Amino acid sequence: MSTMVVLNPHSASGRTGREAKDIVRKIAVRIGPVSLGLTTGPGDATRITAKALAEGYDQIIAVGGDGTLNEVINGFFRQGEAINPASVLGFVMTGTGGDFRKTFGIAPGIDAGVKGFAEGRLRRIDLGHLSFVDEAGAPRTRVFGNISSFGLSGAVTRSVNRARVSKILGGSFAFAFNSAHAMMRYKAKPVRLKVDTIFDDVVTVSTVAVCNGQYFGGGMRIAPDARPDDGEFDVIVMGEAKPRELLRGMREIYRGEHIRNPAVKVLRGQTVIAAPVEETMGKAVLLEVDGETPGRLPATFQIMPQALTIRC
């Protein structure tokens, strides 16, 4: 099989770029010769992946953070259709969060990521397809592999991605620090939420997470029962709460124990529709998608069953 390594040299505050030669060498030692594509800015990983698959590469290894991995996953598809249905995705997580790997039990570190791909088994997993609007109001679509959420989580993620100092100190610290800061200022907003035919109501929420994987926010186990191959999302609806209550609940979220809280609702479905209601107009409800903030509500999330083959 021919392999393209798509590497983000800016990931992990530039450490990935400084160690790029060593990372590629370790991959090649385990699986044979590889080609290397380096990203230089937003969207590059998607373009490099799509071009490689169109040229006949059948294995893509993403090296970087959750945002890089999301871009690579989007590169597997053109207008919603797989460019090469037989292609395989691998990943070596080096970024701030590394949440995607946690669902599959892969330890942190480059060596663990390389081992996971070289010795791992093939798995078919679901993906999420997201339709939303960007911050200019233009309609957009995107595929995600892990989790997309909105509300407080979107505000926190934007804050994290703008806070260089806290990111240098690590994903868990960055999200915990910025979560605490955002919680003190965030005001829960009412949205109309619909999940298949089982739920349709206006809810005032702090965060709603539409989950294919289990972890987000640098290690928060937001959806402990989510399975990325079961054909449906786990939808975690976290109700309105006072800042002090949210802060106290963070420890429960890291442990995955928050779902026992009566203020937390767990739904499952294949299609999720979320839209701002009249009272929310003019106050954007920000989206978070695999650690990035591409836009805001309204949004529609649809499951893509068994859409991608990964090796880990």
Backbone hydrogen bonds in HBPLUS format (Angstrom, degrees):
<---DONOR---> <-ACCEPTOR-->    atom                        ^
c    i                          cat <-CA-CA->   ^        H-A-AA   ^      H-
h    n   atom  resd res      DA  || num        DHA   H-A  angle D-A-AA Bond
n    s   type  num  typ     dist DA aas  dist angle  dist       angle   num
A0058-ASP N   A0002-SER O   3.17 MM  56  5.78 146.1  2.29 138.7 147.0     1
A0059-GLN N   A0002-SER O   3.06 MM  57  6.12 133.8  2.28 162.8 161.1     2
A0035-SER N   A0003-THR O   2.96 MM  32  6.30 166.4  1.98 155.8 159.9     3
A0004-MET N   A0059-GLN O   2.89 MM  55  6.31 159.4  1.94 157.2 160.8     4
A0061-ILE N   A0004-MET O   2.91 MM  57  6.31 160.4  1.95 152.4 157.0     5
A0005-VAL N   A0035-SER O   2.77 MM  30  6.01 170.3  1.77 153.4 156.2     6
A0037-GLY N   A0005-VAL O   2.77 MM  32  6.03 165.0  1.79 170.5 167.8     7
A0006-VAL N   A0061-ILE O   2.84 MM  55  6.06 159.1  1.89 151.0 158.1     8
A0063-VAL N   A0006-VAL O   2.87 MM  57  6.04 161.3  1.91 158.8 155.1     9
A0007-LEU N   A0037-GLY O   2.92 MM  30  6.22 157.4  1.97 159.7 167.3    10
A0039-THR N   A0007-LEU O   3.04 MM  32  6.28 160.7  2.08 154.2 156.0    11
A0008-ASN N   A0063-VAL O   2.97 MM  55  6.31 161.4  2.01 169.0 173.2    12
A0011-SER N   A0008-ASN O   3.19 MM   3  5.62 162.9  2.22 114.4 119.6    13
A0017-GLY N   A0009-PRO O   3.02 MM   8  3.57 127.8  2.30 123.6 112.3    14
A0014-GLY N   A0010-HIS O   3.16 MM   4  4.24 141.7  2.32 102.8 106.5    15
A0014-GLY N   A0011-SER O   3.13 MM   3  5.42 131.7  2.37 103.5 115.4    16
A0016-THR N   A0011-SER O   3.33 MM   5  5.56 169.4  2.34 151.8 150.6    17
A0015-ARG N   A0012-ALA O   3.09 MM   3  5.41 167.0  2.11 116.2 118.4    18
A0018-ARG N   A0014-GLY O   3.15 MM   4  6.47 158.6  2.20 150.8 156.8    19
A0019-GLU N   A0015-ARG O   2.97 MM   4  6.16 140.3  2.13 145.8 156.3    20
A0020-ALA N   A0017-GLY O   3.24 MM   3  4.91 167.0  2.26 101.3 104.0    21
A0023-ILE N   A0019-GLU O   2.91 MM   4  6.14 157.8  1.96 158.4 165.8    22
A0024-VAL N   A0020-ALA O   2.93 MM   4  6.14 170.9  1.93 160.9 162.1    23
A0025-ARG N   A0021-LYS O   2.94 MM   4  6.07 154.4  2.01 142.6 150.5    24
A0026-LYS N   A0022-ASP O   2.96 MM   4  6.16 160.4  2.00 147.5 152.1    25
A0027-ILE N   A0023-ILE O   3.03 MM   4  6.33 154.5  2.10 149.3 156.3    26
A0028-ALA N   A0024-VAL O   2.91 MM   4  6.12 166.0  1.93 153.0 156.6    27
A0029-VAL N   A0025-ARG O   2.91 MM   4  6.11 154.1  1.98 153.1 159.8    28
A0030-ARG N   A0027-ILE O   3.12 MM   3  5.38 126.4  2.42 100.6 113.7    29
A0031-ILE N   A0027-ILE O   2.98 MM   4  6.23 155.9  2.04 155.8 163.1    30
A0032-GLY N   A0028-ALA O   2.77 MM   4  4.53 146.6  1.88 128.7 132.8    31
A0044-ASP N   A0041-GLY O   3.20 MM   3  5.82 163.4  2.23 136.0 139.9    32
A0047-ARG N   A0043-GLY O   3.15 MM   4  6.44 163.7  2.18 153.5 157.8    33
A0048-ILE N   A0044-ASP O   2.81 MM   4  5.99 169.0  1.82 163.4 166.0    34
A0049-THR N   A0045-ALA O   3.06 MM   4  6.03 160.8  2.09 139.8 145.4    35
A0050-ALA N   A0046-THR O   2.98 MM   4  6.13 170.9  1.99 153.3 156.0    36
A0051-LYS N   A0047-ARG O   3.02 MM   4  6.10 163.1  2.04 149.1 153.9    37
A0052-ALA N   A0048-ILE O   2.96 MM   4  6.10 159.3  2.00 147.3 153.3    38
A0053-LEU N   A0049-THR O   2.96 MM   4  6.20 164.7  1.99 158.0 161.4    39
A0054-ALA N   A0050-ALA O   3.01 MM   4  6.15 156.7  2.06 145.2 151.9    40
A0055-GLU N   A0051-LYS O   3.00 MM   4  6.17 135.7  2.20 140.7 152.5    41
A0055-GLU N   A0052-ALA O   3.16 MM   3  5.08 128.2  2.44  92.2 105.9    42
A0057-TYR N   A0052-ALA O   2.99 MM   5  5.43 157.7  2.04 153.1 146.0    43
A0056-GLY N   A0053-LEU O   3.15 MM   3  5.21 160.0  2.19 102.5 108.6    44
A0088-VAL N   A0058-ASP O   2.89 MM  30  6.20 150.0  1.98 141.2 149.7    45
A0060-ILE N   A0088-VAL O   2.95 MM  28  6.36 161.1  1.99 165.3 171.4    46
A0090-GLY N   A0060-ILE O   2.80 MM  30  6.14 154.0  1.86 156.1 159.3    47
A0062-ALA N   A0090-GLY O   2.92 MM  28  6.25 160.9  1.95 143.4 139.2    48
A0092-VAL N   A0062-ALA O   2.78 MM  30  6.17 160.4  1.82 165.4 168.7    49
A0064-GLY N   A0092-VAL O   3.26 MM  28  6.73 148.6  2.36 152.0 160.8    50
A0094-THR N   A0064-GLY O   2.73 MM  30  4.80 163.1  1.76 123.0 128.9    51
A0069-LEU N   A0065-GLY O   3.04 MM   4  6.35 163.6  2.06 153.9 158.5    52
A0070-ASN N   A0066-ASP O   2.95 MM   4  6.14 153.5  2.02 142.9 150.0    53
A0071-GLU N   A0067-GLY O   3.07 MM   4  6.36 157.9  2.12 146.8 151.9    54
A0072-VAL N   A0068-THR O   2.97 MM   4  6.29 159.6  2.01 153.2 159.0    55
A0073-ILE N   A0069-LEU O   2.91 MM   4  6.17 165.2  1.93 155.7 159.2    56
A0074-ASN N   A0070-ASN O   3.03 MM   4  6.30 156.1  2.09 148.3 154.5    57
A0075-GLY N   A0071-GLU O   3.09 MM   4  6.40 134.1  2.31 139.5 152.0    58
A0075-GLY N   A0072-VAL O   2.89 MM   3  5.00 128.8  2.15  99.1 114.0    59
A0076-PHE N   A0073-ILE O   3.08 MM   3  5.47 159.6  2.13 110.3 116.7    60
A0077-PHE N   A0074-ASN O   3.27 MM   3  5.78 166.9  2.29 113.8 117.6    61
A0083-ILE N   A0076-PHE O   2.91 MM   7  5.82 165.6  1.93 146.9 149.6    62
A0078-ARG N   A0081-GLU O   2.77 MM   3  5.31 162.2  1.80 153.6 155.4    63
A0081-GLU N   A0078-ARG O   3.09 MM   3  5.31 167.7  2.10 113.5 116.4    64
A0087-SER N   A0084-ASN O   2.94 MM   3  5.49 169.2  1.95 127.1 129.6    65
A0089-LEU N   A0309-THR O   2.92 MM 220  6.29 156.5  1.98 145.8 153.4    66
A0311-ARG N   A0089-LEU O   2.93 MM 222  6.28 145.9  2.05 161.5 162.6    67
A0102-LYS N   A0099-ASP O   3.14 MM   3  5.41 131.8  2.38 103.4 115.8    68
A0104-PHE N   A0101-ARG O   3.00 MM   3  5.42 137.4  2.19 108.4 120.0    69
A0106-ILE N   A0101-ARG O   3.26 MM   5  5.39 171.0  2.26 142.0 139.3    70
A0105-GLY N   A0102-LYS O   3.06 MM   3  4.98 164.5  2.08 105.3 109.4    71
A0113-GLY N   A0109-GLY O   3.14 MM   4  6.40 153.0  2.21 144.9 152.6    72
A0114-VAL N   A0110-ILE O   2.91 MM   4  6.18 163.4  1.94 160.1 163.9    73
A0115-LYS N   A0111-ASP O   2.94 MM   4  6.07 161.9  1.97 147.3 152.8    74
A0116-GLY N   A0112-ALA O   2.86 MM   4  5.98 153.1  1.93 142.1 149.9    75
A0117-PHE N   A0113-GLY O   3.18 MM   4  6.49 150.8  2.27 145.7 151.5    76
A0118-ALA N   A0114-VAL O   2.91 MM   4  6.09 173.7  1.91 157.4 159.6    77
A0119-GLU N   A0115-LYS O   2.84 MM   4  5.69 162.4  1.87 153.1 156.6    78
A0120-GLY N   A0116-GLY O   2.96 MM   4  5.06 118.1  2.35 119.9 131.4    79
A0312-CYS N   A0121-ARG O   3.28 MM 191  5.74 153.1  2.36 148.5 145.0    80
A0123-ARG N   A0310-ILE O   2.81 MM 187  5.34 153.9  1.88 157.5 163.1    81
A0310-ILE N   A0123-ARG O   2.83 MM 187  5.34 162.5  1.86 157.6 161.3    82
A0125-ILE N   A0308-LEU O   2.83 MM 183  5.51 166.4  1.84 163.6 167.5    83
A0307-ALA N   A0125-ILE O   2.84 MM 182  6.15 112.1  2.31 134.5 146.0    84
A0308-LEU N   A0125-ILE O   3.22 MM 183  5.51 161.9  2.26 154.5 157.7    85
A0126-ASP N   A0228-PRO O   2.63 MM 102  5.54 170.9  1.64 162.2 165.5    86
A0127-LEU N   A0304-MET O   3.03 MM 177  4.96 150.4  2.12 128.1 137.4    87
A0304-MET N   A0127-LEU O   2.69 MM 177  4.96 153.1  1.76 159.8 153.9    88
A0128-GLY N   A0144-PHE O   2.78 MM  16  5.05 168.3  1.79 158.2 160.6    89
A0144-PHE N   A0128-GLY O   2.77 MM  16  5.05 154.6  1.84 144.3 150.1    90
A0129-HIS N   A0302-GLN O   2.72 MM 173  5.06 162.5  1.75 152.9 159.2    91
A0302-GLN N   A0129-HIS O   2.82 MM 173  5.06 156.9  1.87 146.0 153.7    92
A0130-LEU N   A0142-ARG O   2.68 MM  12  5.12 172.2  1.69 170.2 171.3    93
A0142-ARG N   A0130-LEU O   2.82 MM  12  5.12 140.9  1.97 145.5 155.3    94
A0131-SER N   A0300-THR O   2.89 MM 169  5.14 161.0  1.93 149.5 156.0    95
A0300-THR N   A0131-SER O   2.83 MM 169  5.14 151.2  1.91 144.5 153.4    96
A0132-PHE N   A0140-ARG O   2.94 MM   8  5.38 164.3  1.96 148.0 152.4    97
A0140-ARG N   A0132-PHE O   2.78 MM   8  5.38 161.6  1.82 153.7 152.7    98
A0296-ARG N   A0133-VAL O   2.89 MM 163  5.79 163.7  1.92 172.6 177.8    99
A0134-ASP N   A0138-ALA O   2.86 MM   4  5.45 159.3  1.90 152.9 155.4   100
A0137-GLY N   A0134-ASP O   2.86 MM   3  5.24 160.7  1.90 114.2 120.4   101
A0212-ASN N   A0146-ASN O   2.80 MM  66  5.13 158.0  1.85 168.4 176.0   102
A0213-GLY N   A0146-ASN O   3.00 MM  67  4.66 152.8  2.07 120.9 124.2   103
A0290-ASP N   A0147-ILE O   2.97 MM 143  5.63 172.0  1.98 171.1 169.9   104
A0148-SER N   A0210-VAL O   3.09 MM  62  5.33 167.2  2.11 149.8 152.4   105
A0210-VAL N   A0148-SER O   2.71 MM  62  5.33 168.6  1.73 166.3 168.1   106
A0149-SER N   A0288-GLU O   2.77 MM 139  5.10 154.4  1.84 143.4 152.3   107
A0288-GLU N   A0149-SER O   2.69 MM 139  5.10 152.8  1.76 156.2 154.0   108
A0150-PHE N   A0208-VAL O   2.96 MM  58  5.61 147.0  2.07 149.4 160.0   109
A0208-VAL N   A0150-PHE O   3.14 MM  58  5.61 156.4  2.19 152.4 158.8   110
A0151-GLY N   A0286-LEU O   3.13 MM 135  5.73 148.9  2.23 150.0 159.3   111
A0154-GLY N   A0151-GLY O   3.04 MM   3  5.37 126.2  2.34 105.1 118.1   112
A0155-ALA N   A0151-GLY O   3.23 MM   4  6.66 154.9  2.29 149.9 156.9   113
A0152-LEU N   A0206-SER O   2.64 MM  54  5.42 178.8  1.64 163.6 163.8   114
A0156-VAL N   A0152-LEU O   2.85 MM   4  6.12 159.1  1.89 156.9 163.1   115
A0157-THR N   A0153-SER O   2.92 MM   4  6.03 165.0  1.94 146.7 150.9   116
A0158-ARG N   A0154-GLY O   3.06 MM   4  6.21 160.9  2.10 145.2 150.1   117
A0159-SER N   A0155-ALA O   3.10 MM   4  6.28 157.1  2.15 142.1 148.5   118
A0160-VAL N   A0156-VAL O   2.80 MM   4  6.12 158.2  1.85 156.3 162.8   119
A0161-ASN N   A0157-THR O   2.92 MM   4  6.08 169.2  1.93 154.5 157.0   120
A0162-ARG N   A0158-ARG O   3.17 MM   4  6.32 126.3  2.47 137.5 150.2   121
A0162-ARG N   A0159-SER O   3.23 MM   3  5.24 140.6  2.39  96.0 107.1   122
A0163-ALA N   A0160-VAL O   3.01 MM   3  5.08 149.1  2.11 103.2 112.9   123
A0167-LYS N   A0163-ALA O   3.25 MM   4  6.43 154.0  2.32 150.2 157.6   124
A0168-ILE N   A0164-ARG O   3.12 MM   4  6.32 149.5  2.22 148.3 155.4   125
A0169-LEU N   A0166-SER O   3.23 MM   3  5.29 131.4  2.48  95.4 107.4   126
A0170-GLY N   A0167-LYS O   3.02 MM   3  5.27 164.2  2.05 110.3 114.3   127
A0174-ALA N   A0170-GLY O   2.89 MM   4  6.02 161.9  1.92 153.0 159.1   128
A0175-PHE N   A0171-GLY O   2.97 MM   4  6.15 167.6  1.98 157.5 159.4   129
A0176-ALA N   A0172-SER O   2.95 MM   4  6.02 161.1  1.98 147.5 153.6   130
A0177-PHE N   A0173-PHE O   2.80 MM   4  5.83 171.4  1.81 156.7 159.6   131
A0178-ASN N   A0174-ALA O   2.99 MM   4  6.00 167.3  2.01 145.8 150.0   132
A0179-SER N   A0175-PHE O   2.77 MM   4  5.61 144.3  1.90 137.8 148.2   133
A0180-ALA N   A0176-ALA O   3.05 MM   4  6.18 165.2  2.07 146.6 149.9   134
A0181-HIS N   A0177-PHE O   3.11 MM   4  6.37 156.9  2.16 144.8 151.4   135
A0182-ALA N   A0178-ASN O   2.85 MM   4  5.95 162.4  1.88 145.2 150.2   136
A0183-MET N   A0179-SER O   2.82 MM   4  5.92 156.7  1.87 154.0 160.3   137
A0185-ARG N   A0182-ALA O   2.98 MM   3  5.35 147.5  2.09 108.3 118.2   138
A0186-TYR N   A0182-ALA O   2.83 MM   4  5.82 139.1  2.00 157.0 170.3   139
A0205-VAL N   A0189-LYS O   3.41 MM  16  6.06 158.3  2.46 138.4 132.2   140
A0191-VAL N   A0203-VAL O   2.87 MM  12  5.57 157.7  1.92 150.2 153.9   141
A0203-VAL N   A0191-VAL O   2.82 MM  12  5.57 160.4  1.86 166.5 164.1   142
A0192-ARG N   A0275-ALA O   2.83 MM  83  5.30 165.6  1.85 164.6 165.0   143
A0275-ALA N   A0192-ARG O   3.04 MM  83  5.30 151.2  2.13 142.8 151.6   144
A0193-LEU N   A0201-ASP O   2.88 MM   8  5.66 168.7  1.90 166.5 162.7   145
A0201-ASP N   A0193-LEU O   3.06 MM   8  5.66 157.8  2.11 151.5 156.0   146
A0194-LYS N   A0273-ILE O   2.86 MM  79  5.07 155.2  1.92 152.9 158.4   147
A0273-ILE N   A0194-LYS O   2.83 MM  79  5.07 162.2  1.86 149.4 155.4   148
A0195-VAL N   A0199-PHE O   2.88 MM   4  5.12 154.4  1.94 138.8 145.7   149
A0198-ILE N   A0195-VAL O   3.00 MM   3  6.01 136.7  2.19 150.2 158.0   150
A0199-PHE N   A0195-VAL O   3.29 MM   4  5.12 144.6  2.43 140.5 144.0   151
A0196-ASP N   A0271-THR O   2.90 MM  75  5.32 157.7  1.95 156.5 162.1   152
A0206-SER N   A0238-MET O   2.91 MM  32  5.82 158.9  1.95 152.1 159.2   153
A0238-MET N   A0207-THR O   2.88 MM  31  5.30 165.8  1.90 173.4 176.5   154
A0209-ALA N   A0236-ILE O   2.92 MM  27  5.09 158.5  1.96 143.2 149.6   155
A0236-ILE N   A0209-ALA O   2.87 MM  27  5.09 159.0  1.92 151.6 154.4   156
A0211-CYS N   A0234-ASP O   2.85 MM  23  5.04 165.5  1.87 148.5 151.4   157
A0234-ASP N   A0211-CYS O   3.02 MM  23  5.04 162.1  2.06 141.7 146.7   158
A0223-ALA N   A0214-GLN O   3.07 MM   9  4.55 171.8  2.08 140.7 140.0   159
A0216-PHE N   A0220-MET O   2.91 MM   4  5.30 152.7  1.99 146.0 154.4   160
A0220-MET N   A0216-PHE O   2.78 MM   4  5.30 135.7  1.98 158.4 165.4   161
A0221-ARG N   A0253-ILE O   3.01 MM  32  5.77 126.6  2.30 126.6 134.1   162
A0226-ALA N   A0223-ALA O   3.07 MM   3  5.46 169.5  2.08 120.1 123.3   163
A0233-PHE N   A0269-GLY O   2.76 MM  36  5.42 165.1  1.78 158.7 156.1   164
A0269-GLY N   A0233-PHE O   3.22 MM  36  5.42 150.1  2.31 135.0 143.8   165
A0235-VAL N   A0267-LEU O   2.70 MM  32  4.92 178.4  1.70 151.8 151.7   166
A0267-LEU N   A0235-VAL O   2.87 MM  32  4.92 167.2  1.88 145.6 150.0   167
A0237-VAL N   A0265-LYS O   2.78 MM  28  4.94 178.1  1.78 159.8 160.4   168
A0265-LYS N   A0237-VAL O   2.82 MM  28  4.94 166.7  1.84 146.3 150.1   169
A0239-GLY N   A0263-ALA O   3.02 MM  24  5.39 164.5  2.04 155.3 159.0   170
A0245-GLU N   A0242-LYS O   2.91 MM   3  5.25 120.2  2.28 108.0 123.3   171
A0246-LEU N   A0242-LYS O   2.98 MM   4  6.32 155.7  2.04 157.1 165.0   172
A0247-LEU N   A0243-PRO O   2.95 MM   4  6.19 160.6  1.99 153.5 158.1   173
A0248-ARG N   A0244-ARG O   3.04 MM   4  6.26 158.5  2.09 143.6 149.3   174
A0249-GLY N   A0245-GLU O   3.00 MM   4  6.15 140.6  2.16 139.3 150.1   175
A0249-GLY N   A0246-LEU O   3.12 MM   3  5.03 122.2  2.47  91.1 106.1   176
A0250-MET N   A0247-LEU O   3.28 MM   3  5.46 158.2  2.33 104.1 110.4   177
A0253-ILE N   A0249-GLY O   3.09 MM   4  6.43 149.5  2.19 149.8 158.6   178
A0253-ILE N   A0250-MET O   3.08 MM   3  5.07 117.3  2.49  93.9 109.2   179
A0254-TYR N   A0250-MET O   3.07 MM   4  6.43 160.0  2.11 156.5 160.4   180
A0255-ARG N   A0251-ARG O   3.24 MM   4  6.48 144.8  2.37 141.4 150.5   181
A0256-GLY N   A0252-GLU O   2.91 MM   4  5.97 113.4  2.36 136.2 153.7   182
A0257-GLU N   A0252-GLU O   2.80 MM   5  4.87 145.4  1.92 151.7 148.9   183
A0256-GLY N   A0253-ILE O   3.03 MM   3  4.87 145.9  2.15  97.6 108.2   184
A0260-ARG N   A0257-GLU O   3.29 MM   3  6.11 170.1  2.30 120.1 123.0   185
A0261-ASN N   A0258-HIS O   2.83 MM   3  5.33 161.7  1.86 118.0 124.3   186
A0264-VAL N   A0261-ASN O   2.92 MM   3  5.48 165.0  1.95 123.1 126.7   187
A0303-ILE N   A0270-GLN O   2.88 MM  33  5.13 151.8  1.96 152.1 157.0   188
A0272-VAL N   A0301-PHE O   2.83 MM  29  4.97 161.2  1.86 146.9 152.7   189
A0301-PHE N   A0272-VAL O   2.74 MM  29  4.97 167.5  1.75 154.8 159.4   190
A0274-ALA N   A0299-ALA O   2.92 MM  25  5.42 171.3  1.93 165.1 166.8   191
A0299-ALA N   A0274-ALA O   2.87 MM  25  5.42 160.1  1.91 159.1 164.4   192
A0280-THR N   A0277-VAL O   2.85 MM   3  5.36 144.1  1.97 115.5 126.7   193
A0281-MET N   A0278-GLU O   3.24 MM   3  5.40 149.0  2.35 103.0 111.6   194
A0283-LYS N   A0280-THR O   2.82 MM   3  5.41 152.3  1.89 146.8 149.3   195
A0297-LEU N   A0285-VAL O   3.03 MM  12  5.71 149.5  2.12 153.4 162.6   196
A0287-LEU N   A0295-GLY O   2.91 MM   8  5.57 174.6  1.91 138.9 137.5   197
A0289-VAL N   A0292-GLU O   2.72 MM   3  5.16 160.6  1.76 147.8 154.8   198
A0292-GLU N   A0289-VAL O   2.96 MM   3  5.16 153.2  2.04 111.4 119.9   199
